[in-house]
Structures are given as C-alpha cells and as structure tokens.
Amino acid sequence: MELTVILKYLLVIVSVLLIASILLQNRGGGLGTIFGGSGGGEYYRSRRGIEAFLYNSTIVLGIVFGVISIAIAILS
C-alpha cells in the first residue's frame, strides 16, 4: 500500500473525529447543561472535565487534519 493511500484513510478517520468533536461542543451551554446542569447565564467560565478534553482534542485534530492534508498534497 502506498503512503498516500494510508494518509487518505487516516484523513477520513481524523475528519470524522473532528466533526464529532465539533458537534459535541454546544455553544453557550456546554455539556453540563445538556445533561441537566444549571445553565444560568454563564458566559465567562473555565472549561472543566470533558469540555476541556473536547476543546483540546478539537484543536489537536484540526492541526493533524491540516498536516495530513499538506502531506497528501506534497506527495501527490
């Protein structure tokens, strides 16, 4: 198997994970309000637990997506 084929499969996997991590983030409410937490006007607060993990994983997956895309373009 060629390296570009492997990178294309990896790009599909990363893109699905990136879409899932973006969709799980709820603007304004966060995961706490989805599962029954209080959602009273908290605009400035820190991310904790799973929200911090989703935020950081979205950033990492975006960077990995960009790097793989550039690698595919260079190798093609």
HELIX and SHEET records of a PDB file:
HELIX    1   1 LEU A    3  LEU A   24  1                                  22    
HELIX    2   2 GLY A   30  ILE A   34  1                                   5    
HELIX    3   3 ILE A   50  LEU A   75  1                                  26    
END                                                                             
